[in-house]
Amino acid sequence: AVSQQKRKLIEQGFGWAKTVGRMRQVMVRGLERVDQMFVLTMAAYNLTRMRTLGQIRLQAQ
């Protein structure tokens, strides 16, 4: 059960990167540039998650 919950969190990040982060078909060439784009996209996803987690935390107080 715990594995399924953790898997869902990971899959959400990759799904977000493909749809919102435009990682489904990258517009750059080369491993280094794709890696940089991936890191930047996942950092943006983490910032988005932090925003929503902060709102949930404020509502709990």
CHARMM internal coordinates of N, CA and C (Angstrom, degrees):
IC EDIT
DIST 1 N 1 CA 1.4530
DIST 1 CA 1 C 1.5309
ANGL 1 N 1 CA 1 C 110.50
DIST 1 C 2 N 1.3323
ANGL 1 CA 1 C 2 N 115.98
DIHE 1 N 1 CA 1 C 2 N -41.53
DIST 2 N 2 CA 1.4635
ANGL 1 C 2 N 2 CA 119.65
DIHE 1 CA 1 C 2 N 2 CA 179.85
DIST 2 CA 2 C 1.5269
ANGL 2 N 2 CA 2 C 109.80
DIHE 1 C 2 N 2 CA 2 C -65.98
DIST 2 C 3 N 1.3195
ANGL 2 CA 2 C 3 N 116.01
DIHE 2 N 2 CA 2 C 3 N -39.25
DIST 3 N 3 CA 1.4683
ANGL 2 C 3 N 3 CA 120.26
DIHE 2 CA 2 C 3 N 3 CA 178.99
DIST 3 CA 3 C 1.5233
ANGL 3 N 3 CA 3 C 111.16
DIHE 2 C 3 N 3 CA 3 C -60.96
DIST 3 C 4 N 1.3125
ANGL 3 CA 3 C 4 N 117.31
DIHE 3 N 3 CA 3 C 4 N -40.67
DIST 4 N 4 CA 1.4611
ANGL 3 C 4 N 4 CA 121.05
DIHE 3 CA 3 C 4 N 4 CA 179.28
DIST 4 CA 4 C 1.5228
ANGL 4 N 4 CA 4 C 111.58
DIHE 3 C 4 N 4 CA 4 C -65.30
DIST 4 C 5 N 1.3340
ANGL 4 CA 4 C 5 N 116.97
DIHE 4 N 4 CA 4 C 5 N -37.72
DIST 5 N 5 CA 1.4672
ANGL 4 C 5 N 5 CA 120.59
DIHE 4 CA 4 C 5 N 5 CA 178.69
DIST 5 CA 5 C 1.5206
ANGL 5 N 5 CA 5 C 110.64
DIHE 4 C 5 N 5 CA 5 C -66.94
DIST 5 C 6 N 1.3299
ANGL 5 CA 5 C 6 N 116.70
DIHE 5 N 5 CA 5 C 6 N -44.14
DIST 6 N 6 CA 1.4680
ANGL 5 C 6 N 6 CA 120.75
DIHE 5 CA 5 C 6 N 6 CA 179.93
DIST 6 CA 6 C 1.5265
ANGL 6 N 6 CA 6 C 110.62
DIHE 5 C 6 N 6 CA 6 C -65.97
DIST 6 C 7 N 1.3375
ANGL 6 CA 6 C 7 N 116.54
DIHE 6 N 6 CA 6 C 7 N -39.67
DIST 7 N 7 CA 1.4578
ANGL 6 C 7 N 7 CA 120.74
DIHE 6 CA 6 C 7 N 7 CA 179.56
DIST 7 CA 7 C 1.5221
ANGL 7 N 7 CA 7 C 110.51
DIHE 6 C 7 N 7 CA 7 C -62.00
DIST 7 C 8 N 1.3280
ANGL 7 CA 7 C 8 N 117.31
DIHE 7 N 7 CA 7 C 8 N -38.86
DIST 8 N 8 CA 1.4651
ANGL 7 C 8 N 8 CA 121.18
DIHE 7 CA 7 C 8 N 8 CA 179.66
DIST 8 CA 8 C 1.5282
ANGL 8 N 8 CA 8 C 110.28
DIHE 7 C 8 N 8 CA 8 C -62.46
DIST 8 C 9 N 1.3341
ANGL 8 CA 8 C 9 N 117.69
DIHE 8 N 8 CA 8 C 9 N -42.34
DIST 9 N 9 CA 1.4617
ANGL 8 C 9 N 9 CA 120.65
DIHE 8 CA 8 C 9 N 9 CA 179.21
DIST 9 CA 9 C 1.5289
ANGL 9 N 9 CA 9 C 111.16
DIHE 8 C 9 N 9 CA 9 C -61.63
DIST 9 C 10 N 1.3161
ANGL 9 CA 9 C 10 N 116.75
DIHE 9 N 9 CA 9 C 10 N -41.93
DIST 10 N 10 CA 1.4565
ANGL 9 C 10 N 10 CA 120.54
DIHE 9 CA 9 C 10 N 10 CA -178.70
DIST 10 CA 10 C 1.5229
ANGL 10 N 10 CA 10 C 110.53
DIHE 9 C 10 N 10 CA 10 C -69.06
DIST 10 C 11 N 1.3113
ANGL 10 CA 10 C 11 N 116.83
DIHE 10 N 10 CA 10 C 11 N -44.76
DIST 11 N 11 CA 1.4621
ANGL 10 C 11 N 11 CA 120.83
DIHE 10 CA 10 C 11 N 11 CA -179.35
DIST 11 CA 11 C 1.5291
ANGL 11 N 11 CA 11 C 111.65
DIHE 10 C 11 N 11 CA 11 C -63.94
DIST 11 C 12 N 1.3230
ANGL 11 CA 11 C 12 N 117.54
DIHE 11 N 11 CA 11 C 12 N -32.57
DIST 12 N 12 CA 1.4636
ANGL 11 C 12 N 12 CA 120.26
DIHE 11 CA 11 C 12 N 12 CA 177.43
DIST 12 CA 12 C 1.5219
ANGL 12 N 12 CA 12 C 110.73
DIHE 11 C 12 N 12 CA 12 C -62.14
DIST 12 C 13 N 1.3235
ANGL 12 CA 12 C 13 N 116.40
DIHE 12 N 12 CA 12 C 13 N -41.53
DIST 13 N 13 CA 1.4675
ANGL 12 C 13 N 13 CA 120.34
DIHE 12 CA 12 C 13 N 13 CA 179.33
DIST 13 CA 13 C 1.5157
ANGL 13 N 13 CA 13 C 112.44
DIHE 12 C 13 N 13 CA 13 C -62.25
DIST 13 C 14 N 1.3294
ANGL 13 CA 13 C 14 N 116.51
DIHE 13 N 13 CA 13 C 14 N -45.34
DIST 14 N 14 CA 1.4520
ANGL 13 C 14 N 14 CA 119.69
DIHE 13 CA 13 C 14 N 14 CA 179.91
DIST 14 CA 14 C 1.5334
ANGL 14 N 14 CA 14 C 111.19
DIHE 13 C 14 N 14 CA 14 C -69.35
DIST 14 C 15 N 1.3093
ANGL 14 CA 14 C 15 N 117.41
DIHE 14 N 14 CA 14 C 15 N -35.42
DIST 15 N 15 CA 1.4625
ANGL 14 C 15 N 15 CA 120.46
DIHE 14 CA 14 C 15 N 15 CA 176.54
DIST 15 CA 15 C 1.5153
ANGL 15 N 15 CA 15 C 111.20
DIHE 14 C 15 N 15 CA 15 C -64.16
DIST 15 C 16 N 1.3281
ANGL 15 CA 15 C 16 N 116.26
DIHE 15 N 15 CA 15 C 16 N -41.38
DIST 16 N 16 CA 1.4633
ANGL 15 C 16 N 16 CA 121.03
DIHE 15 CA 15 C 16 N 16 CA 178.43
DIST 16 CA 16 C 1.5291
ANGL 16 N 16 CA 16 C 109.46
DIHE 15 C 16 N 16 CA 16 C -64.23
DIST 16 C 17 N 1.3257
ANGL 16 CA 16 C 17 N 115.77
DIHE 16 N 16 CA 16 C 17 N -41.93
DIST 17 N 17 CA 1.4705
ANGL 16 C 17 N 17 CA 119.54
DIHE 16 CA 16 C 17 N 17 CA -179.35
DIST 17 CA 17 C 1.5230
ANGL 17 N 17 CA 17 C 110.90
DIHE 16 C 17 N 17 CA 17 C -62.75
DIST 17 C 18 N 1.3282
ANGL 17 CA 17 C 18 N 117.05
DIHE 17 N 17 CA 17 C 18 N -36.42
DIST 18 N 18 CA 1.4620
ANGL 17 C 18 N 18 CA 119.70
DIHE 17 CA 17 C 18 N 18 CA -179.14
DIST 18 CA 18 C 1.5213
ANGL 18 N 18 CA 18 C 112.15
DIHE 17 C 18 N 18 CA 18 C -72.78
DIST 18 C 19 N 1.3330
ANGL 18 CA 18 C 19 N 117.55
DIHE 18 N 18 CA 18 C 19 N -39.73
DIST 19 N 19 CA 1.4610
ANGL 18 C 19 N 19 CA 119.41
DIHE 18 CA 18 C 19 N 19 CA -175.53
DIST 19 CA 19 C 1.5222
ANGL 19 N 19 CA 19 C 111.98
DIHE 18 C 19 N 19 CA 19 C -87.47
DIST 19 C 20 N 1.3037
ANGL 19 CA 19 C 20 N 117.05
DIHE 19 N 19 CA 19 C 20 N -58.28
DIST 20 N 20 CA 1.4651
ANGL 19 C 20 N 20 CA 121.17
DIHE 19 CA 19 C 20 N 20 CA -175.21
DIST 20 CA 20 C 1.5285
ANGL 20 N 20 CA 20 C 111.54
DIHE 19 C 20 N 20 CA 20 C -82.64
DIST 20 C 21 N 1.3325
ANGL 20 CA 20 C 21 N 116.05
DIHE 20 N 20 CA 20 C 21 N -40.79
DIST 21 N 21 CA 1.4637
ANGL 20 C 21 N 21 CA 120.45
DIHE 20 CA 20 C 21 N 21 CA -175.75
DIST 21 CA 21 C 1.5073
ANGL 21 N 21 CA 21 C 115.17
DIHE 20 C 21 N 21 CA 21 C -82.09
DIST 21 C 22 N 1.3180
ANGL 21 CA 21 C 22 N 118.09
DIHE 21 N 21 CA 21 C 22 N 1.17
DIST 22 N 22 CA 1.4667
ANGL 21 C 22 N 22 CA 123.62
DIHE 21 CA 21 C 22 N 22 CA 176.92
DIST 22 CA 22 C 1.5274
ANGL 22 N 22 CA 22 C 113.17
DIHE 21 C 22 N 22 CA 22 C 57.84
DIST 22 C 23 N 1.3310
ANGL 22 CA 22 C 23 N 115.96
DIHE 22 N 22 CA 22 C 23 N 38.74
DIST 23 N 23 CA 1.4561
ANGL 22 C 23 N 23 CA 119.50
DIHE 22 CA 22 C 23 N 23 CA 178.64
DIST 23 CA 23 C 1.5266
ANGL 23 N 23 CA 23 C 112.26
DIHE 22 C 23 N 23 CA 23 C -94.22
DIST 23 C 24 N 1.3265
ANGL 23 CA 23 C 24 N 117.85
DIHE 23 N 23 CA 23 C 24 N -2.53
DIST 24 N 24 CA 1.4602
ANGL 23 C 24 N 24 CA 119.63
DIHE 23 CA 23 C 24 N 24 CA 179.67
DIST 24 CA 24 C 1.5330
ANGL 24 N 24 CA 24 C 110.67
DIHE 23 C 24 N 24 CA 24 C -63.81
DIST 24 C 25 N 1.3232
ANGL 24 CA 24 C 25 N 115.87
DIHE 24 N 24 CA 24 C 25 N -42.25
DIST 25 N 25 CA 1.4565
ANGL 24 C 25 N 25 CA 120.78
DIHE 24 CA 24 C 25 N 25 CA 176.78
DIST 25 CA 25 C 1.5230
ANGL 25 N 25 CA 25 C 106.79
DIHE 24 C 25 N 25 CA 25 C -139.23
DIST 25 C 26 N 1.3055
ANGL 25 CA 25 C 26 N 116.53
DIHE 25 N 25 CA 25 C 26 N 102.17
DIST 26 N 26 CA 1.4601
ANGL 25 C 26 N 26 CA 120.70
DIHE 25 CA 25 C 26 N 26 CA -173.40
DIST 26 CA 26 C 1.5254
ANGL 26 N 26 CA 26 C 110.30
DIHE 25 C 26 N 26 CA 26 C -74.79
DIST 26 C 27 N 1.3083
ANGL 26 CA 26 C 27 N 114.74
DIHE 26 N 26 CA 26 C 27 N 152.87
DIST 27 N 27 CA 1.4589
ANGL 26 C 27 N 27 CA 121.00
DIHE 26 CA 26 C 27 N 27 CA -176.57
DIST 27 CA 27 C 1.5324
ANGL 27 N 27 CA 27 C 111.79
DIHE 26 C 27 N 27 CA 27 C -102.24
DIST 27 C 28 N 1.3305
ANGL 27 CA 27 C 28 N 117.04
DIHE 27 N 27 CA 27 C 28 N 6.68
DIST 28 N 28 CA 1.4674
ANGL 27 C 28 N 28 CA 120.75
DIHE 27 CA 27 C 28 N 28 CA 179.87
DIST 28 CA 28 C 1.5212
ANGL 28 N 28 CA 28 C 108.47
DIHE 27 C 28 N 28 CA 28 C -114.40
DIST 28 C 29 N 1.3216
ANGL 28 CA 28 C 29 N 115.61
DIHE 28 N 28 CA 28 C 29 N 163.65
DIST 29 N 29 CA 1.4623
ANGL 28 C 29 N 29 CA 120.80
DIHE 28 CA 28 C 29 N 29 CA 179.26
DIST 29 CA 29 C 1.5129
ANGL 29 N 29 CA 29 C 109.20
DIHE 28 C 29 N 29 CA 29 C -121.24
DIST 29 C 30 N 1.3030
ANGL 29 CA 29 C 30 N 115.30
DIHE 29 N 29 CA 29 C 30 N 145.57
DIST 30 N 30 CA 1.4555
ANGL 29 C 30 N 30 CA 120.44
DIHE 29 CA 29 C 30 N 30 CA 177.21
DIST 30 CA 30 C 1.5168
ANGL 30 N 30 CA 30 C 111.25
DIHE 29 C 30 N 30 CA 30 C 102.80
DIST 30 C 31 N 1.3138
ANGL 30 CA 30 C 31 N 114.88
DIHE 30 N 30 CA 30 C 31 N 143.95
DIST 31 N 31 CA 1.4566
ANGL 30 C 31 N 31 CA 121.02
DIHE 30 CA 30 C 31 N 31 CA -176.46
DIST 31 CA 31 C 1.5227
ANGL 31 N 31 CA 31 C 112.17
DIHE 30 C 31 N 31 CA 31 C -63.13
DIST 31 C 32 N 1.3334
ANGL 31 CA 31 C 32 N 117.37
DIHE 31 N 31 CA 31 C 32 N -41.30
DIST 32 N 32 CA 1.4636
ANGL 31 C 32 N 32 CA 120.53
DIHE 31 CA 31 C 32 N 32 CA -178.91
DIST 32 CA 32 C 1.5248
ANGL 32 N 32 CA 32 C 111.52
DIHE 31 C 32 N 32 CA 32 C -62.85
DIST 32 C 33 N 1.3099
ANGL 32 CA 32 C 33 N 116.68
DIHE 32 N 32 CA 32 C 33 N -45.19
DIST 33 N 33 CA 1.4676
ANGL 32 C 33 N 33 CA 120.08
DIHE 32 CA 32 C 33 N 33 CA -178.49
DIST 33 CA 33 C 1.5195
ANGL 33 N 33 CA 33 C 112.09
DIHE 32 C 33 N 33 CA 33 C -68.40
DIST 33 C 34 N 1.3321
ANGL 33 CA 33 C 34 N 116.84
DIHE 33 N 33 CA 33 C 34 N -38.70
DIST 34 N 34 CA 1.4599
ANGL 33 C 34 N 34 CA 119.50
DIHE 33 CA 33 C 34 N 34 CA 177.59
DIST 34 CA 34 C 1.5273
ANGL 34 N 34 CA 34 C 109.39
DIHE 33 C 34 N 34 CA 34 C -66.33
DIST 34 C 35 N 1.3314
ANGL 34 CA 34 C 35 N 116.76
DIHE 34 N 34 CA 34 C 35 N -39.25
DIST 35 N 35 CA 1.4686
ANGL 34 C 35 N 35 CA 120.45
DIHE 34 CA 34 C 35 N 35 CA 177.92
DIST 35 CA 35 C 1.5228
ANGL 35 N 35 CA 35 C 110.68
DIHE 34 C 35 N 35 CA 35 C -62.45
DIST 35 C 36 N 1.3297
ANGL 35 CA 35 C 36 N 117.05
DIHE 35 N 35 CA 35 C 36 N -43.19
DIST 36 N 36 CA 1.4624
ANGL 35 C 36 N 36 CA 120.63
DIHE 35 CA 35 C 36 N 36 CA 178.60
DIST 36 CA 36 C 1.5215
ANGL 36 N 36 CA 36 C 110.76
DIHE 35 C 36 N 36 CA 36 C -63.35
DIST 36 C 37 N 1.3175
ANGL 36 CA 36 C 37 N 116.55
DIHE 36 N 36 CA 36 C 37 N -40.64
DIST 37 N 37 CA 1.4608
ANGL 36 C 37 N 37 CA 120.45
DIHE 36 CA 36 C 37 N 37 CA 179.47
DIST 37 CA 37 C 1.5240
ANGL 37 N 37 CA 37 C 110.61
DIHE 36 C 37 N 37 CA 37 C -65.21
DIST 37 C 38 N 1.3305
ANGL 37 CA 37 C 38 N 116.26
DIHE 37 N 37 CA 37 C 38 N -40.56
DIST 38 N 38 CA 1.4607
ANGL 37 C 38 N 38 CA 120.65
DIHE 37 CA 37 C 38 N 38 CA 179.13
DIST 38 CA 38 C 1.5281
ANGL 38 N 38 CA 38 C 110.80
DIHE 37 C 38 N 38 CA 38 C -63.63
DIST 38 C 39 N 1.3186
ANGL 38 CA 38 C 39 N 117.14
DIHE 38 N 38 CA 38 C 39 N -45.88
DIST 39 N 39 CA 1.4692
ANGL 38 C 39 N 39 CA 121.03
DIHE 38 CA 38 C 39 N 39 CA 179.92
DIST 39 CA 39 C 1.5287
ANGL 39 N 39 CA 39 C 110.27
DIHE 38 C 39 N 39 CA 39 C -61.42
DIST 39 C 40 N 1.3111
ANGL 39 CA 39 C 40 N 116.85
DIHE 39 N 39 CA 39 C 40 N -44.03
DIST 40 N 40 CA 1.4619
ANGL 39 C 40 N 40 CA 120.82
DIHE 39 CA 39 C 40 N 40 CA 179.66
DIST 40 CA 40 C 1.5233
ANGL 40 N 40 CA 40 C 110.97
DIHE 39 C 40 N 40 CA 40 C -64.41
DIST 40 C 41 N 1.3271
ANGL 40 CA 40 C 41 N 117.12
DIHE 40 N 40 CA 40 C 41 N -40.93
DIST 41 N 41 CA 1.4620
ANGL 40 C 41 N 41 CA 120.99
DIHE 40 CA 40 C 41 N 41 CA 179.63
DIST 41 CA 41 C 1.5289
ANGL 41 N 41 CA 41 C 110.91
DIHE 40 C 41 N 41 CA 41 C -64.82
DIST 41 C 42 N 1.3247
ANGL 41 CA 41 C 42 N 117.26
DIHE 41 N 41 CA 41 C 42 N -43.35
DIST 42 N 42 CA 1.4610
ANGL 41 C 42 N 42 CA 119.90
DIHE 41 CA 41 C 42 N 42 CA -179.19
DIST 42 CA 42 C 1.5373
ANGL 42 N 42 CA 42 C 111.04
DIHE 41 C 42 N 42 CA 42 C -70.44
DIST 42 C 43 N 1.3287
ANGL 42 CA 42 C 43 N 117.17
DIHE 42 N 42 CA 42 C 43 N -30.79
DIST 43 N 43 CA 1.4696
ANGL 42 C 43 N 43 CA 119.63
DIHE 42 CA 42 C 43 N 43 CA 174.73
DIST 43 CA 43 C 1.5301
ANGL 43 N 43 CA 43 C 110.05
DIHE 42 C 43 N 43 CA 43 C -65.62
DIST 43 C 44 N 1.3221
ANGL 43 CA 43 C 44 N 116.33
DIHE 43 N 43 CA 43 C 44 N -39.58
DIST 44 N 44 CA 1.4630
ANGL 43 C 44 N 44 CA 120.05
DIHE 43 CA 43 C 44 N 44 CA 177.11
DIST 44 CA 44 C 1.5270
ANGL 44 N 44 CA 44 C 110.34
DIHE 43 C 44 N 44 CA 44 C -64.91
DIST 44 C 45 N 1.3275
ANGL 44 CA 44 C 45 N 117.10
DIHE 44 N 44 CA 44 C 45 N -39.19
DIST 45 N 45 CA 1.4657
ANGL 44 C 45 N 45 CA 120.47
DIHE 44 CA 44 C 45 N 45 CA 177.39
DIST 45 CA 45 C 1.5243
ANGL 45 N 45 CA 45 C 110.72
DIHE 44 C 45 N 45 CA 45 C -62.87
DIST 45 C 46 N 1.3338
ANGL 45 CA 45 C 46 N 116.72
DIHE 45 N 45 CA 45 C 46 N -42.10
DIST 46 N 46 CA 1.4643
ANGL 45 C 46 N 46 CA 119.92
DIHE 45 CA 45 C 46 N 46 CA 178.71
DIST 46 CA 46 C 1.5270
ANGL 46 N 46 CA 46 C 111.33
DIHE 45 C 46 N 46 CA 46 C -63.93
DIST 46 C 47 N 1.3275
ANGL 46 CA 46 C 47 N 117.57
DIHE 46 N 46 CA 46 C 47 N -38.81
DIST 47 N 47 CA 1.4669
ANGL 46 C 47 N 47 CA 120.06
DIHE 46 CA 46 C 47 N 47 CA 177.09
DIST 47 CA 47 C 1.5241
ANGL 47 N 47 CA 47 C 110.69
DIHE 46 C 47 N 47 CA 47 C -63.95
DIST 47 C 48 N 1.3258
ANGL 47 CA 47 C 48 N 116.32
DIHE 47 N 47 CA 47 C 48 N -39.54
DIST 48 N 48 CA 1.4627
ANGL 47 C 48 N 48 CA 120.49
DIHE 47 CA 47 C 48 N 48 CA 177.85
DIST 48 CA 48 C 1.5200
ANGL 48 N 48 CA 48 C 110.35
DIHE 47 C 48 N 48 CA 48 C -63.68
DIST 48 C 49 N 1.3238
ANGL 48 CA 48 C 49 N 116.58
DIHE 48 N 48 CA 48 C 49 N -42.84
DIST 49 N 49 CA 1.4642
ANGL 48 C 49 N 49 CA 120.53
DIHE 48 CA 48 C 49 N 49 CA 178.42
DIST 49 CA 49 C 1.5264
ANGL 49 N 49 CA 49 C 111.37
DIHE 48 C 49 N 49 CA 49 C -63.94
DIST 49 C 50 N 1.3344
ANGL 49 CA 49 C 50 N 116.55
DIHE 49 N 49 CA 49 C 50 N -40.19
DIST 50 N 50 CA 1.4641
ANGL 49 C 50 N 50 CA 120.23
DIHE 49 CA 49 C 50 N 50 CA -179.52
DIST 50 CA 50 C 1.5236
ANGL 50 N 50 CA 50 C 110.62
DIHE 49 C 50 N 50 CA 50 C -62.63
DIST 50 C 51 N 1.3268
ANGL 50 CA 50 C 51 N 116.47
DIHE 50 N 50 CA 50 C 51 N -37.42
DIST 51 N 51 CA 1.4578
ANGL 50 C 51 N 51 CA 119.99
DIHE 50 CA 50 C 51 N 51 CA 178.88
DIST 51 CA 51 C 1.5248
ANGL 51 N 51 CA 51 C 110.80
DIHE 50 C 51 N 51 CA 51 C -62.61
DIST 51 C 52 N 1.3271
ANGL 51 CA 51 C 52 N 116.95
DIHE 51 N 51 CA 51 C 52 N -47.10
DIST 52 N 52 CA 1.4685
ANGL 51 C 52 N 52 CA 119.55
DIHE 51 CA 51 C 52 N 52 CA -178.34
DIST 52 CA 52 C 1.5134
ANGL 52 N 52 CA 52 C 110.93
DIHE 51 C 52 N 52 CA 52 C -71.57
DIST 52 C 53 N 1.3353
ANGL 52 CA 52 C 53 N 118.49
DIHE 52 N 52 CA 52 C 53 N -35.23
DIST 53 N 53 CA 1.4599
ANGL 52 C 53 N 53 CA 120.06
DIHE 52 CA 52 C 53 N 53 CA 178.36
DIST 53 CA 53 C 1.5336
ANGL 53 N 53 CA 53 C 110.48
DIHE 52 C 53 N 53 CA 53 C -67.08
DIST 53 C 54 N 1.3445
ANGL 53 CA 53 C 54 N 116.39
DIHE 53 N 53 CA 53 C 54 N -34.53
DIST 54 N 54 CA 1.4619
ANGL 53 C 54 N 54 CA 120.10
DIHE 53 CA 53 C 54 N 54 CA 177.14
DIST 54 CA 54 C 1.5202
ANGL 54 N 54 CA 54 C 111.60
DIHE 53 C 54 N 54 CA 54 C -65.74
DIST 54 C 55 N 1.3203
ANGL 54 CA 54 C 55 N 116.96
DIHE 54 N 54 CA 54 C 55 N -37.32
DIST 55 N 55 CA 1.4717
ANGL 54 C 55 N 55 CA 120.42
DIHE 54 CA 54 C 55 N 55 CA 178.11
DIST 55 CA 55 C 1.5131
ANGL 55 N 55 CA 55 C 110.37
DIHE 54 C 55 N 55 CA 55 C -67.53
DIST 55 C 56 N 1.3135
ANGL 55 CA 55 C 56 N 117.49
DIHE 55 N 55 CA 55 C 56 N -39.74
DIST 56 N 56 CA 1.4672
ANGL 55 C 56 N 56 CA 120.39
DIHE 55 CA 55 C 56 N 56 CA 178.31
DIST 56 CA 56 C 1.5122
ANGL 56 N 56 CA 56 C 110.45
DIHE 55 C 56 N 56 CA 56 C -64.51
DIST 56 C 57 N 1.3164
ANGL 56 CA 56 C 57 N 116.05
DIHE 56 N 56 CA 56 C 57 N -39.88
DIST 57 N 57 CA 1.4703
ANGL 56 C 57 N 57 CA 121.50
DIHE 56 CA 56 C 57 N 57 CA -179.95
DIST 57 CA 57 C 1.5299
ANGL 57 N 57 CA 57 C 110.86
DIHE 56 C 57 N 57 CA 57 C -64.58
DIST 57 C 58 N 1.3352
ANGL 57 CA 57 C 58 N 117.28
DIHE 57 N 57 CA 57 C 58 N -40.47
DIST 58 N 58 CA 1.4575
ANGL 57 C 58 N 58 CA 120.75
DIHE 57 CA 57 C 58 N 58 CA 179.40
DIST 58 CA 58 C 1.5305
ANGL 58 N 58 CA 58 C 111.40
DIHE 57 C 58 N 58 CA 58 C -66.39
DIST 58 C 59 N 1.3229
ANGL 58 CA 58 C 59 N 116.89
DIHE 58 N 58 CA 58 C 59 N -36.96
DIST 59 N 59 CA 1.4605
ANGL 58 C 59 N 59 CA 120.07
DIHE 58 CA 58 C 59 N 59 CA 179.47
DIST 59 CA 59 C 1.5176
ANGL 59 N 59 CA 59 C 111.38
DIHE 58 C 59 N 59 CA 59 C -69.22
DIST 59 C 60 N 1.3202
ANGL 59 CA 59 C 60 N 117.71
DIHE 59 N 59 CA 59 C 60 N -28.96
DIST 60 N 60 CA 1.4635
ANGL 59 C 60 N 60 CA 121.14
DIHE 59 CA 59 C 60 N 60 CA -178.68
DIST 60 CA 60 C 1.5256
ANGL 60 N 60 CA 60 C 111.49
DIHE 59 C 60 N 60 CA 60 C -73.06
DIST 60 C 61 N 1.3156
ANGL 60 CA 60 C 61 N 117.40
DIHE 60 N 60 CA 60 C 61 N -25.06
DIST 61 N 61 CA 1.4738
ANGL 60 C 61 N 61 CA 120.27
DIHE 60 CA 60 C 61 N 61 CA -176.82
DIST 61 CA 61 C 1.4752
ANGL 61 N 61 CA 61 C 112.02
DIHE 60 C 61 N 61 CA 61 C -80.14
END
COOR INIT
IC SEED 1 N 1 CA 1 C
IC BUILD
